[in-house]
Amino acid sequence: MTDLIQTIVLYAIPVVFAITLHEAAHGYVARMFGDPTAAQAGRITLNPVRHIDPVGTILVPLGILLMSRILGGPALLFGWAKPVPVDWGRLHRPKRDMLWVAAAGPAANLFMAILWAIGLRLMFESGTRSGFWFDMGLIGIQINLVLMALNLLPIPPLDGGRIVFSLLPSRMAWQYSRIEPYGLIIVVVLLVSGVLWTLLEPVMALGRAVVGWFL
C-alpha cells in the first residue's frame, strides 16, 4: 500500500503540471491570434483547478494506474483535462491559425519535459542519482512526452487532427473533420488493442532525442 501511495504522489504532480500548461498554452496562443474566449473564461492560467476534469484527470488515470499496478505491469496513465474553449471563427484566419493553436499544447509538453530534464541535469551535477525528486523528474519527462505524442495523433479532436485539418485543402479538410465524433472512440480502441503505444513510439523517440540534449 505504501508503494502504491508513493507511486500516486510521484505521478500526481507531473500530471497536473503537464495538463495545466498544455491547456493554458492553447488559450494563450488562441488569444494571440484573435480569440479571447479562453481568457474571458479564466482558462489562461497555471491554476490546475481551472483545468481539471474530475473524471478524465482524476478517476480515469487513477483507475488505470491502480489496475496496472495490481496486475503487476508497469505504471500506465491515460486521461484528459477540460478542453480550453476556442472559438475558431474569432481567429484572424481560422483555418491557418488553427494549426498554431493546436500545436501549442504539444509544444508546451515538450517544453515541460525539457524543464524536467534540466532539473535532472542539476541533480546529476550535484551527485544525486536516486530519490523521490529524481524519480519524479524521470516520470515528468515520460508523462509529458506521452501527452505530446498522444495529442499529435492525426485524429480529431486531438491536436494532431486539428493540425491535419489546417494543412489539408478546404474540401478535404471538411470531409476529414467528419470523423471527429468518433475520434475518442478510435483512441480508446487503439489503447485497448495495444496499437496505440506502437503509434506513439516514433514521436516519443524524437521527443526523447530532443530532451537528451539537456541531460
Rosetta constraint file for C-alpha pairs under 8 A:
AtomPair CA 1 CA 5 HARMONIC 6.25 0.50
AtomPair CA 2 CA 6 HARMONIC 6.19 0.50
AtomPair CA 3 CA 7 HARMONIC 6.12 0.50
AtomPair CA 4 CA 8 HARMONIC 6.28 0.50
AtomPair CA 4 CA 66 HARMONIC 7.84 0.50
AtomPair CA 4 CA 69 HARMONIC 7.74 0.50
AtomPair CA 5 CA 9 HARMONIC 6.27 0.50
AtomPair CA 6 CA 10 HARMONIC 6.05 0.50
AtomPair CA 7 CA 11 HARMONIC 6.24 0.50
AtomPair CA 8 CA 12 HARMONIC 5.88 0.50
AtomPair CA 8 CA 62 HARMONIC 7.73 0.50
AtomPair CA 8 CA 65 HARMONIC 7.96 0.50
AtomPair CA 9 CA 13 HARMONIC 6.89 0.50
AtomPair CA 10 CA 14 HARMONIC 7.50 0.50
AtomPair CA 10 CA 132 HARMONIC 7.56 0.50
AtomPair CA 10 CA 135 HARMONIC 7.43 0.50
AtomPair CA 10 CA 136 HARMONIC 5.43 0.50
AtomPair CA 10 CA 139 HARMONIC 7.48 0.50
AtomPair CA 11 CA 15 HARMONIC 6.07 0.50
AtomPair CA 11 CA 136 HARMONIC 7.12 0.50
AtomPair CA 11 CA 139 HARMONIC 6.70 0.50
AtomPair CA 11 CA 140 HARMONIC 7.69 0.50
AtomPair CA 12 CA 16 HARMONIC 6.10 0.50
AtomPair CA 13 CA 17 HARMONIC 6.24 0.50
AtomPair CA 14 CA 18 HARMONIC 5.92 0.50
AtomPair CA 14 CA 136 HARMONIC 7.30 0.50
AtomPair CA 14 CA 139 HARMONIC 7.05 0.50
AtomPair CA 14 CA 140 HARMONIC 4.87 0.50
AtomPair CA 14 CA 143 HARMONIC 6.93 0.50
AtomPair CA 14 CA 144 HARMONIC 7.95 0.50
AtomPair CA 15 CA 19 HARMONIC 6.23 0.50
AtomPair CA 15 CA 140 HARMONIC 7.50 0.50
AtomPair CA 15 CA 143 HARMONIC 6.64 0.50
AtomPair CA 15 CA 144 HARMONIC 7.91 0.50
AtomPair CA 16 CA 20 HARMONIC 6.03 0.50
AtomPair CA 16 CA 48 HARMONIC 6.40 0.50
AtomPair CA 17 CA 21 HARMONIC 6.05 0.50
AtomPair CA 17 CA 48 HARMONIC 7.30 0.50
AtomPair CA 18 CA 22 HARMONIC 6.07 0.50
AtomPair CA 18 CA 109 HARMONIC 6.18 0.50
AtomPair CA 18 CA 112 HARMONIC 7.01 0.50
AtomPair CA 18 CA 143 HARMONIC 7.41 0.50
AtomPair CA 18 CA 144 HARMONIC 5.97 0.50
AtomPair CA 18 CA 147 HARMONIC 7.83 0.50
AtomPair CA 19 CA 23 HARMONIC 6.11 0.50
AtomPair CA 19 CA 48 HARMONIC 7.93 0.50
AtomPair CA 19 CA 51 HARMONIC 7.45 0.50
AtomPair CA 19 CA 80 HARMONIC 7.55 0.50
AtomPair CA 19 CA 81 HARMONIC 6.32 0.50
AtomPair CA 20 CA 24 HARMONIC 6.07 0.50
AtomPair CA 20 CA 45 HARMONIC 7.83 0.50
AtomPair CA 20 CA 46 HARMONIC 5.87 0.50
AtomPair CA 20 CA 47 HARMONIC 7.15 0.50
AtomPair CA 20 CA 48 HARMONIC 5.35 0.50
AtomPair CA 20 CA 51 HARMONIC 6.12 0.50
AtomPair CA 20 CA 52 HARMONIC 7.98 0.50
AtomPair CA 21 CA 25 HARMONIC 5.93 0.50
AtomPair CA 21 CA 46 HARMONIC 6.44 0.50
AtomPair CA 21 CA 105 HARMONIC 7.56 0.50
AtomPair CA 21 CA 108 HARMONIC 6.25 0.50
AtomPair CA 21 CA 109 HARMONIC 7.29 0.50
AtomPair CA 22 CA 26 HARMONIC 6.72 0.50
AtomPair CA 22 CA 104 HARMONIC 7.38 0.50
AtomPair CA 22 CA 105 HARMONIC 4.31 0.50
AtomPair CA 22 CA 106 HARMONIC 6.73 0.50
AtomPair CA 22 CA 108 HARMONIC 5.49 0.50
AtomPair CA 22 CA 109 HARMONIC 6.16 0.50
AtomPair CA 23 CA 27 HARMONIC 6.64 0.50
AtomPair CA 23 CA 43 HARMONIC 7.84 0.50
AtomPair CA 23 CA 44 HARMONIC 7.84 0.50
AtomPair CA 23 CA 51 HARMONIC 7.10 0.50
AtomPair CA 23 CA 81 HARMONIC 7.76 0.50
AtomPair CA 23 CA 83 HARMONIC 6.75 0.50
AtomPair CA 23 CA 84 HARMONIC 5.83 0.50
AtomPair CA 23 CA 105 HARMONIC 6.25 0.50
AtomPair CA 24 CA 28 HARMONIC 6.10 0.50
AtomPair CA 24 CA 43 HARMONIC 6.32 0.50
AtomPair CA 24 CA 44 HARMONIC 4.69 0.50
AtomPair CA 24 CA 45 HARMONIC 5.80 0.50
AtomPair CA 24 CA 46 HARMONIC 6.76 0.50
AtomPair CA 24 CA 84 HARMONIC 7.41 0.50
AtomPair CA 24 CA 105 HARMONIC 7.95 0.50
AtomPair CA 25 CA 29 HARMONIC 6.14 0.50
AtomPair CA 25 CA 44 HARMONIC 7.39 0.50
AtomPair CA 25 CA 101 HARMONIC 8.00 0.50
AtomPair CA 25 CA 104 HARMONIC 5.53 0.50
AtomPair CA 25 CA 105 HARMONIC 5.59 0.50
AtomPair CA 25 CA 108 HARMONIC 6.47 0.50
AtomPair CA 26 CA 30 HARMONIC 6.09 0.50
AtomPair CA 26 CA 84 HARMONIC 6.82 0.50
AtomPair CA 26 CA 101 HARMONIC 5.34 0.50
AtomPair CA 26 CA 102 HARMONIC 6.52 0.50
AtomPair CA 26 CA 103 HARMONIC 7.98 0.50
AtomPair CA 26 CA 104 HARMONIC 5.50 0.50
AtomPair CA 26 CA 105 HARMONIC 5.61 0.50
AtomPair CA 27 CA 31 HARMONIC 6.21 0.50
AtomPair CA 27 CA 36 HARMONIC 7.92 0.50
AtomPair CA 27 CA 37 HARMONIC 7.85 0.50
AtomPair CA 27 CA 38 HARMONIC 5.12 0.50
AtomPair CA 27 CA 39 HARMONIC 6.72 0.50
AtomPair CA 27 CA 43 HARMONIC 6.77 0.50
AtomPair CA 27 CA 44 HARMONIC 5.54 0.50
AtomPair CA 27 CA 84 HARMONIC 6.21 0.50
AtomPair CA 27 CA 85 HARMONIC 7.50 0.50
AtomPair CA 27 CA 86 HARMONIC 7.17 0.50
AtomPair CA 27 CA 101 HARMONIC 7.65 0.50
AtomPair CA 28 CA 32 HARMONIC 6.41 0.50
AtomPair CA 28 CA 38 HARMONIC 7.79 0.50
AtomPair CA 28 CA 39 HARMONIC 7.60 0.50
AtomPair CA 28 CA 44 HARMONIC 5.96 0.50
AtomPair CA 29 CA 33 HARMONIC 6.38 0.50
AtomPair CA 29 CA 100 HARMONIC 7.14 0.50
AtomPair CA 29 CA 101 HARMONIC 5.42 0.50
AtomPair CA 29 CA 104 HARMONIC 6.79 0.50
AtomPair CA 30 CA 34 HARMONIC 6.39 0.50
AtomPair CA 30 CA 35 HARMONIC 5.25 0.50
AtomPair CA 30 CA 36 HARMONIC 6.99 0.50
AtomPair CA 30 CA 38 HARMONIC 7.77 0.50
AtomPair CA 30 CA 86 HARMONIC 6.91 0.50
AtomPair CA 30 CA 91 HARMONIC 7.12 0.50
AtomPair CA 30 CA 101 HARMONIC 5.51 0.50
AtomPair CA 31 CA 35 HARMONIC 4.67 0.50
AtomPair CA 31 CA 36 HARMONIC 4.81 0.50
AtomPair CA 31 CA 37 HARMONIC 7.60 0.50
AtomPair CA 31 CA 38 HARMONIC 7.53 0.50
AtomPair CA 31 CA 39 HARMONIC 7.14 0.50
AtomPair CA 33 CA 91 HARMONIC 5.48 0.50
AtomPair CA 33 CA 92 HARMONIC 5.89 0.50
AtomPair CA 33 CA 97 HARMONIC 6.70 0.50
AtomPair CA 34 CA 90 HARMONIC 6.14 0.50
AtomPair CA 34 CA 91 HARMONIC 4.75 0.50
AtomPair CA 34 CA 92 HARMONIC 5.61 0.50
AtomPair CA 35 CA 86 HARMONIC 6.97 0.50
AtomPair CA 35 CA 87 HARMONIC 6.44 0.50
AtomPair CA 35 CA 88 HARMONIC 7.43 0.50
AtomPair CA 35 CA 90 HARMONIC 5.05 0.50
AtomPair CA 35 CA 91 HARMONIC 5.22 0.50
AtomPair CA 36 CA 40 HARMONIC 6.05 0.50
AtomPair CA 37 CA 41 HARMONIC 6.25 0.50
AtomPair CA 37 CA 85 HARMONIC 6.31 0.50
AtomPair CA 37 CA 86 HARMONIC 6.01 0.50
AtomPair CA 37 CA 87 HARMONIC 6.53 0.50
AtomPair CA 38 CA 42 HARMONIC 6.29 0.50
AtomPair CA 38 CA 43 HARMONIC 5.17 0.50
AtomPair CA 38 CA 44 HARMONIC 6.25 0.50
AtomPair CA 38 CA 84 HARMONIC 6.12 0.50
AtomPair CA 38 CA 85 HARMONIC 5.39 0.50
AtomPair CA 38 CA 86 HARMONIC 6.36 0.50
AtomPair CA 39 CA 43 HARMONIC 5.74 0.50
AtomPair CA 39 CA 44 HARMONIC 5.42 0.50
AtomPair CA 41 CA 85 HARMONIC 7.95 0.50
AtomPair CA 42 CA 50 HARMONIC 7.67 0.50
AtomPair CA 43 CA 50 HARMONIC 6.32 0.50
AtomPair CA 43 CA 51 HARMONIC 7.20 0.50
AtomPair CA 43 CA 84 HARMONIC 6.53 0.50
AtomPair CA 45 CA 50 HARMONIC 7.61 0.50
AtomPair CA 47 CA 51 HARMONIC 7.56 0.50
AtomPair CA 48 CA 52 HARMONIC 6.14 0.50
AtomPair CA 51 CA 81 HARMONIC 5.82 0.50
AtomPair CA 51 CA 82 HARMONIC 5.34 0.50
AtomPair CA 51 CA 83 HARMONIC 7.60 0.50
AtomPair CA 51 CA 84 HARMONIC 7.81 0.50
AtomPair CA 52 CA 56 HARMONIC 7.90 0.50
AtomPair CA 52 CA 57 HARMONIC 5.74 0.50
AtomPair CA 52 CA 58 HARMONIC 7.87 0.50
AtomPair CA 52 CA 81 HARMONIC 5.26 0.50
AtomPair CA 52 CA 82 HARMONIC 6.00 0.50
AtomPair CA 53 CA 57 HARMONIC 5.09 0.50
AtomPair CA 53 CA 58 HARMONIC 7.13 0.50
AtomPair CA 53 CA 80 HARMONIC 7.20 0.50
AtomPair CA 53 CA 81 HARMONIC 5.06 0.50
AtomPair CA 53 CA 82 HARMONIC 5.20 0.50
AtomPair CA 54 CA 58 HARMONIC 5.39 0.50
AtomPair CA 54 CA 59 HARMONIC 6.52 0.50
AtomPair CA 55 CA 59 HARMONIC 4.82 0.50
AtomPair CA 55 CA 60 HARMONIC 5.90 0.50
AtomPair CA 56 CA 60 HARMONIC 5.40 0.50
AtomPair CA 56 CA 61 HARMONIC 6.98 0.50
AtomPair CA 56 CA 79 HARMONIC 4.87 0.50
AtomPair CA 56 CA 80 HARMONIC 4.70 0.50
AtomPair CA 56 CA 81 HARMONIC 6.01 0.50
AtomPair CA 57 CA 61 HARMONIC 6.38 0.50
AtomPair CA 57 CA 79 HARMONIC 5.58 0.50
AtomPair CA 57 CA 80 HARMONIC 5.36 0.50
AtomPair CA 57 CA 81 HARMONIC 5.49 0.50
AtomPair CA 58 CA 62 HARMONIC 5.88 0.50
AtomPair CA 58 CA 79 HARMONIC 7.92 0.50
AtomPair CA 59 CA 63 HARMONIC 5.90 0.50
AtomPair CA 60 CA 64 HARMONIC 6.16 0.50
AtomPair CA 60 CA 78 HARMONIC 7.07 0.50
AtomPair CA 60 CA 79 HARMONIC 6.00 0.50
AtomPair CA 61 CA 65 HARMONIC 5.97 0.50
AtomPair CA 61 CA 77 HARMONIC 5.21 0.50
AtomPair CA 61 CA 78 HARMONIC 5.27 0.50
AtomPair CA 61 CA 79 HARMONIC 5.35 0.50
AtomPair CA 62 CA 66 HARMONIC 6.04 0.50
AtomPair CA 62 CA 77 HARMONIC 7.70 0.50
AtomPair CA 63 CA 67 HARMONIC 6.14 0.50
AtomPair CA 64 CA 68 HARMONIC 6.04 0.50
AtomPair CA 64 CA 76 HARMONIC 6.56 0.50
AtomPair CA 64 CA 77 HARMONIC 6.14 0.50
AtomPair CA 64 CA 78 HARMONIC 7.10 0.50
AtomPair CA 65 CA 69 HARMONIC 6.29 0.50
AtomPair CA 65 CA 75 HARMONIC 5.73 0.50
AtomPair CA 65 CA 76 HARMONIC 5.44 0.50
AtomPair CA 65 CA 77 HARMONIC 5.85 0.50
AtomPair CA 66 CA 70 HARMONIC 6.08 0.50
AtomPair CA 67 CA 71 HARMONIC 5.99 0.50
AtomPair CA 68 CA 72 HARMONIC 6.26 0.50
AtomPair CA 68 CA 73 HARMONIC 5.23 0.50
AtomPair CA 68 CA 74 HARMONIC 6.28 0.50
AtomPair CA 68 CA 75 HARMONIC 5.65 0.50
AtomPair CA 68 CA 76 HARMONIC 6.29 0.50
AtomPair CA 69 CA 73 HARMONIC 5.82 0.50
AtomPair CA 69 CA 74 HARMONIC 6.73 0.50
AtomPair CA 69 CA 75 HARMONIC 6.08 0.50
AtomPair CA 87 CA 91 HARMONIC 7.33 0.50
AtomPair CA 88 CA 94 HARMONIC 5.52 0.50
AtomPair CA 88 CA 95 HARMONIC 7.99 0.50
AtomPair CA 88 CA 98 HARMONIC 7.08 0.50
AtomPair CA 89 CA 94 HARMONIC 5.85 0.50
AtomPair CA 90 CA 94 HARMONIC 7.16 0.50
AtomPair CA 91 CA 97 HARMONIC 6.64 0.50
AtomPair CA 91 CA 98 HARMONIC 7.97 0.50
AtomPair CA 92 CA 97 HARMONIC 7.20 0.50
AtomPair CA 93 CA 97 HARMONIC 5.66 0.50
AtomPair CA 94 CA 98 HARMONIC 5.81 0.50
AtomPair CA 95 CA 99 HARMONIC 7.42 0.50
AtomPair CA 95 CA 165 HARMONIC 7.75 0.50
AtomPair CA 95 CA 166 HARMONIC 5.21 0.50
AtomPair CA 96 CA 100 HARMONIC 7.77 0.50
AtomPair CA 96 CA 166 HARMONIC 5.69 0.50
AtomPair CA 96 CA 167 HARMONIC 7.71 0.50
AtomPair CA 97 CA 101 HARMONIC 6.44 0.50
AtomPair CA 97 CA 166 HARMONIC 7.85 0.50
AtomPair CA 98 CA 102 HARMONIC 5.99 0.50
AtomPair CA 98 CA 162 HARMONIC 6.66 0.50
AtomPair CA 98 CA 163 HARMONIC 6.96 0.50
AtomPair CA 98 CA 166 HARMONIC 6.17 0.50
AtomPair CA 99 CA 103 HARMONIC 6.00 0.50
AtomPair CA 99 CA 162 HARMONIC 6.46 0.50
AtomPair CA 99 CA 163 HARMONIC 4.68 0.50
AtomPair CA 99 CA 164 HARMONIC 7.97 0.50
AtomPair CA 99 CA 166 HARMONIC 5.56 0.50
AtomPair CA 99 CA 167 HARMONIC 7.71 0.50
AtomPair CA 100 CA 104 HARMONIC 6.08 0.50
AtomPair CA 100 CA 163 HARMONIC 7.94 0.50
AtomPair CA 101 CA 105 HARMONIC 7.64 0.50
AtomPair CA 102 CA 106 HARMONIC 7.88 0.50
AtomPair CA 102 CA 159 HARMONIC 4.84 0.50
AtomPair CA 102 CA 160 HARMONIC 7.30 0.50
AtomPair CA 102 CA 162 HARMONIC 6.10 0.50
AtomPair CA 102 CA 163 HARMONIC 6.33 0.50
AtomPair CA 103 CA 107 HARMONIC 6.12 0.50
AtomPair CA 103 CA 159 HARMONIC 6.48 0.50
AtomPair CA 103 CA 160 HARMONIC 7.63 0.50
AtomPair CA 103 CA 163 HARMONIC 7.04 0.50
AtomPair CA 104 CA 108 HARMONIC 6.01 0.50
AtomPair CA 105 CA 109 HARMONIC 6.51 0.50
AtomPair CA 105 CA 148 HARMONIC 7.57 0.50
AtomPair CA 105 CA 159 HARMONIC 7.58 0.50
AtomPair CA 106 CA 110 HARMONIC 6.35 0.50
AtomPair CA 106 CA 147 HARMONIC 7.17 0.50
AtomPair CA 106 CA 148 HARMONIC 4.37 0.50
AtomPair CA 106 CA 149 HARMONIC 7.45 0.50
AtomPair CA 106 CA 151 HARMONIC 6.51 0.50
AtomPair CA 106 CA 152 HARMONIC 6.99 0.50
AtomPair CA 106 CA 159 HARMONIC 7.76 0.50
AtomPair CA 107 CA 111 HARMONIC 6.19 0.50
AtomPair CA 107 CA 148 HARMONIC 7.27 0.50
AtomPair CA 108 CA 112 HARMONIC 6.13 0.50
AtomPair CA 109 CA 113 HARMONIC 6.12 0.50
AtomPair CA 109 CA 144 HARMONIC 4.95 0.50
AtomPair CA 109 CA 145 HARMONIC 6.73 0.50
AtomPair CA 109 CA 147 HARMONIC 6.91 0.50
AtomPair CA 109 CA 148 HARMONIC 5.66 0.50
AtomPair CA 110 CA 114 HARMONIC 6.26 0.50
AtomPair CA 110 CA 144 HARMONIC 6.46 0.50
AtomPair CA 110 CA 145 HARMONIC 6.46 0.50
AtomPair CA 110 CA 148 HARMONIC 6.65 0.50
AtomPair CA 110 CA 207 HARMONIC 7.04 0.50
AtomPair CA 111 CA 115 HARMONIC 6.35 0.50
AtomPair CA 112 CA 116 HARMONIC 6.33 0.50
AtomPair CA 112 CA 140 HARMONIC 7.98 0.50
AtomPair CA 112 CA 141 HARMONIC 7.59 0.50
AtomPair CA 112 CA 144 HARMONIC 6.69 0.50
AtomPair CA 113 CA 117 HARMONIC 6.18 0.50
AtomPair CA 113 CA 140 HARMONIC 6.42 0.50
AtomPair CA 113 CA 141 HARMONIC 4.43 0.50
AtomPair CA 113 CA 142 HARMONIC 7.57 0.50
AtomPair CA 113 CA 144 HARMONIC 5.55 0.50
AtomPair CA 113 CA 145 HARMONIC 6.72 0.50
AtomPair CA 113 CA 211 HARMONIC 6.80 0.50
AtomPair CA 114 CA 118 HARMONIC 6.16 0.50
AtomPair CA 114 CA 141 HARMONIC 7.35 0.50
AtomPair CA 114 CA 211 HARMONIC 5.40 0.50
AtomPair CA 114 CA 214 HARMONIC 6.82 0.50
AtomPair CA 115 CA 119 HARMONIC 6.28 0.50
AtomPair CA 116 CA 120 HARMONIC 6.30 0.50
AtomPair CA 116 CA 137 HARMONIC 5.31 0.50
AtomPair CA 116 CA 138 HARMONIC 7.52 0.50
AtomPair CA 116 CA 140 HARMONIC 6.06 0.50
AtomPair CA 116 CA 141 HARMONIC 5.93 0.50
AtomPair CA 117 CA 121 HARMONIC 6.13 0.50
AtomPair CA 117 CA 137 HARMONIC 6.91 0.50
AtomPair CA 117 CA 138 HARMONIC 7.79 0.50
AtomPair CA 117 CA 141 HARMONIC 6.73 0.50
AtomPair CA 117 CA 211 HARMONIC 6.47 0.50
AtomPair CA 117 CA 212 HARMONIC 7.78 0.50
AtomPair CA 117 CA 214 HARMONIC 6.10 0.50
AtomPair CA 117 CA 215 HARMONIC 5.79 0.50
AtomPair CA 118 CA 122 HARMONIC 6.28 0.50
AtomPair CA 118 CA 214 HARMONIC 5.93 0.50
AtomPair CA 118 CA 215 HARMONIC 6.47 0.50
AtomPair CA 119 CA 123 HARMONIC 6.38 0.50
AtomPair CA 119 CA 137 HARMONIC 6.95 0.50
AtomPair CA 120 CA 124 HARMONIC 6.08 0.50
AtomPair CA 120 CA 134 HARMONIC 6.50 0.50
AtomPair CA 120 CA 137 HARMONIC 6.09 0.50
AtomPair CA 120 CA 138 HARMONIC 7.73 0.50
AtomPair CA 120 CA 215 HARMONIC 7.02 0.50
AtomPair CA 121 CA 125 HARMONIC 6.24 0.50
AtomPair CA 121 CA 214 HARMONIC 7.19 0.50
AtomPair CA 121 CA 215 HARMONIC 5.15 0.50
AtomPair CA 122 CA 126 HARMONIC 6.26 0.50
AtomPair CA 123 CA 127 HARMONIC 6.30 0.50
AtomPair CA 123 CA 128 HARMONIC 5.00 0.50
AtomPair CA 123 CA 129 HARMONIC 7.14 0.50
AtomPair CA 123 CA 134 HARMONIC 7.36 0.50
AtomPair CA 124 CA 128 HARMONIC 5.32 0.50
AtomPair CA 124 CA 129 HARMONIC 6.21 0.50
AtomPair CA 128 CA 134 HARMONIC 7.54 0.50
AtomPair CA 129 CA 134 HARMONIC 6.81 0.50
AtomPair CA 130 CA 134 HARMONIC 5.34 0.50
AtomPair CA 130 CA 135 HARMONIC 6.68 0.50
AtomPair CA 131 CA 135 HARMONIC 6.11 0.50
AtomPair CA 132 CA 136 HARMONIC 6.21 0.50
AtomPair CA 133 CA 137 HARMONIC 6.10 0.50
AtomPair CA 134 CA 138 HARMONIC 6.55 0.50
AtomPair CA 135 CA 139 HARMONIC 6.29 0.50
AtomPair CA 136 CA 140 HARMONIC 5.89 0.50
AtomPair CA 137 CA 141 HARMONIC 6.36 0.50
AtomPair CA 138 CA 142 HARMONIC 6.39 0.50
AtomPair CA 139 CA 143 HARMONIC 5.93 0.50
AtomPair CA 140 CA 144 HARMONIC 6.20 0.50
AtomPair CA 141 CA 145 HARMONIC 6.19 0.50
AtomPair CA 142 CA 146 HARMONIC 6.11 0.50
AtomPair CA 143 CA 147 HARMONIC 6.15 0.50
AtomPair CA 144 CA 148 HARMONIC 5.97 0.50
AtomPair CA 145 CA 149 HARMONIC 6.06 0.50
AtomPair CA 145 CA 204 HARMONIC 5.74 0.50
AtomPair CA 145 CA 207 HARMONIC 6.28 0.50
AtomPair CA 145 CA 208 HARMONIC 7.57 0.50
AtomPair CA 146 CA 150 HARMONIC 5.90 0.50
AtomPair CA 146 CA 200 HARMONIC 7.45 0.50
AtomPair CA 146 CA 204 HARMONIC 6.65 0.50
AtomPair CA 147 CA 151 HARMONIC 6.08 0.50
AtomPair CA 148 CA 152 HARMONIC 6.29 0.50
AtomPair CA 148 CA 204 HARMONIC 7.94 0.50
AtomPair CA 149 CA 153 HARMONIC 6.72 0.50
AtomPair CA 149 CA 200 HARMONIC 5.53 0.50
AtomPair CA 149 CA 201 HARMONIC 7.91 0.50
AtomPair CA 149 CA 203 HARMONIC 5.53 0.50
AtomPair CA 149 CA 204 HARMONIC 5.95 0.50
AtomPair CA 150 CA 200 HARMONIC 6.39 0.50
AtomPair CA 151 CA 158 HARMONIC 5.24 0.50
AtomPair CA 151 CA 159 HARMONIC 5.18 0.50
AtomPair CA 151 CA 160 HARMONIC 5.88 0.50
AtomPair CA 152 CA 158 HARMONIC 6.87 0.50
AtomPair CA 152 CA 159 HARMONIC 5.66 0.50
AtomPair CA 152 CA 160 HARMONIC 3.93 0.50
AtomPair CA 152 CA 161 HARMONIC 7.42 0.50
AtomPair CA 153 CA 158 HARMONIC 6.72 0.50
AtomPair CA 153 CA 159 HARMONIC 7.36 0.50
AtomPair CA 153 CA 160 HARMONIC 4.90 0.50
AtomPair CA 153 CA 161 HARMONIC 6.72 0.50
AtomPair CA 153 CA 200 HARMONIC 7.77 0.50
AtomPair CA 154 CA 158 HARMONIC 7.08 0.50
AtomPair CA 154 CA 159 HARMONIC 7.50 0.50
AtomPair CA 154 CA 160 HARMONIC 4.28 0.50
AtomPair CA 154 CA 161 HARMONIC 4.18 0.50
AtomPair CA 154 CA 162 HARMONIC 7.71 0.50
AtomPair CA 154 CA 163 HARMONIC 7.62 0.50
AtomPair CA 154 CA 164 HARMONIC 6.39 0.50
AtomPair CA 155 CA 159 HARMONIC 7.84 0.50
AtomPair CA 155 CA 160 HARMONIC 6.23 0.50
AtomPair CA 155 CA 161 HARMONIC 4.35 0.50
AtomPair CA 155 CA 162 HARMONIC 7.99 0.50
AtomPair CA 155 CA 179 HARMONIC 7.96 0.50
AtomPair CA 155 CA 180 HARMONIC 7.35 0.50
AtomPair CA 155 CA 183 HARMONIC 5.84 0.50
AtomPair CA 156 CA 160 HARMONIC 7.02 0.50
AtomPair CA 156 CA 161 HARMONIC 4.01 0.50
AtomPair CA 156 CA 162 HARMONIC 6.13 0.50
AtomPair CA 156 CA 177 HARMONIC 6.75 0.50
AtomPair CA 156 CA 179 HARMONIC 6.95 0.50
AtomPair CA 156 CA 180 HARMONIC 4.81 0.50
AtomPair CA 156 CA 183 HARMONIC 5.55 0.50
AtomPair CA 157 CA 161 HARMONIC 5.89 0.50
AtomPair CA 157 CA 162 HARMONIC 6.66 0.50
AtomPair CA 157 CA 180 HARMONIC 5.56 0.50
AtomPair CA 157 CA 183 HARMONIC 6.24 0.50
AtomPair CA 157 CA 184 HARMONIC 7.68 0.50
AtomPair CA 158 CA 162 HARMONIC 6.65 0.50
AtomPair CA 158 CA 183 HARMONIC 7.75 0.50
AtomPair CA 159 CA 163 HARMONIC 6.26 0.50
AtomPair CA 160 CA 164 HARMONIC 6.22 0.50
AtomPair CA 161 CA 165 HARMONIC 6.13 0.50
AtomPair CA 162 CA 166 HARMONIC 6.21 0.50
AtomPair CA 163 CA 167 HARMONIC 6.38 0.50
AtomPair CA 164 CA 168 HARMONIC 6.16 0.50
AtomPair CA 164 CA 173 HARMONIC 7.75 0.50
AtomPair CA 165 CA 173 HARMONIC 4.87 0.50
AtomPair CA 165 CA 174 HARMONIC 7.55 0.50
AtomPair CA 165 CA 176 HARMONIC 7.03 0.50
AtomPair CA 165 CA 177 HARMONIC 7.02 0.50
AtomPair CA 166 CA 173 HARMONIC 7.25 0.50
AtomPair CA 167 CA 173 HARMONIC 7.90 0.50
AtomPair CA 168 CA 172 HARMONIC 6.09 0.50
AtomPair CA 168 CA 173 HARMONIC 5.16 0.50
AtomPair CA 169 CA 173 HARMONIC 5.87 0.50
AtomPair CA 170 CA 174 HARMONIC 6.29 0.50
AtomPair CA 171 CA 175 HARMONIC 6.45 0.50
AtomPair CA 172 CA 176 HARMONIC 6.01 0.50
AtomPair CA 173 CA 177 HARMONIC 6.18 0.50
AtomPair CA 174 CA 178 HARMONIC 6.78 0.50
AtomPair CA 179 CA 183 HARMONIC 6.24 0.50
AtomPair CA 182 CA 186 HARMONIC 6.23 0.50
AtomPair CA 183 CA 187 HARMONIC 6.40 0.50
AtomPair CA 184 CA 188 HARMONIC 6.20 0.50
AtomPair CA 185 CA 189 HARMONIC 6.21 0.50
AtomPair CA 186 CA 190 HARMONIC 6.17 0.50
AtomPair CA 187 CA 191 HARMONIC 6.13 0.50
AtomPair CA 187 CA 196 HARMONIC 7.37 0.50
AtomPair CA 188 CA 192 HARMONIC 6.13 0.50
AtomPair CA 189 CA 193 HARMONIC 5.99 0.50
AtomPair CA 190 CA 194 HARMONIC 6.11 0.50
AtomPair CA 190 CA 195 HARMONIC 5.13 0.50
AtomPair CA 190 CA 196 HARMONIC 4.76 0.50
AtomPair CA 191 CA 195 HARMONIC 6.36 0.50
AtomPair CA 191 CA 196 HARMONIC 4.97 0.50
AtomPair CA 191 CA 197 HARMONIC 7.37 0.50
AtomPair CA 194 CA 198 HARMONIC 7.45 0.50
AtomPair CA 195 CA 199 HARMONIC 6.46 0.50
AtomPair CA 196 CA 200 HARMONIC 6.25 0.50
AtomPair CA 197 CA 201 HARMONIC 6.07 0.50
AtomPair CA 198 CA 202 HARMONIC 7.91 0.50
AtomPair CA 200 CA 204 HARMONIC 6.14 0.50
AtomPair CA 201 CA 205 HARMONIC 5.89 0.50
AtomPair CA 202 CA 206 HARMONIC 6.35 0.50
AtomPair CA 203 CA 207 HARMONIC 6.18 0.50
AtomPair CA 204 CA 208 HARMONIC 6.03 0.50
AtomPair CA 205 CA 209 HARMONIC 6.24 0.50
AtomPair CA 206 CA 210 HARMONIC 6.42 0.50
AtomPair CA 207 CA 211 HARMONIC 6.13 0.50
AtomPair CA 208 CA 212 HARMONIC 5.86 0.50
AtomPair CA 209 CA 213 HARMONIC 6.88 0.50
AtomPair CA 210 CA 214 HARMONIC 7.71 0.50
AtomPair CA 211 CA 215 HARMONIC 6.95 0.50
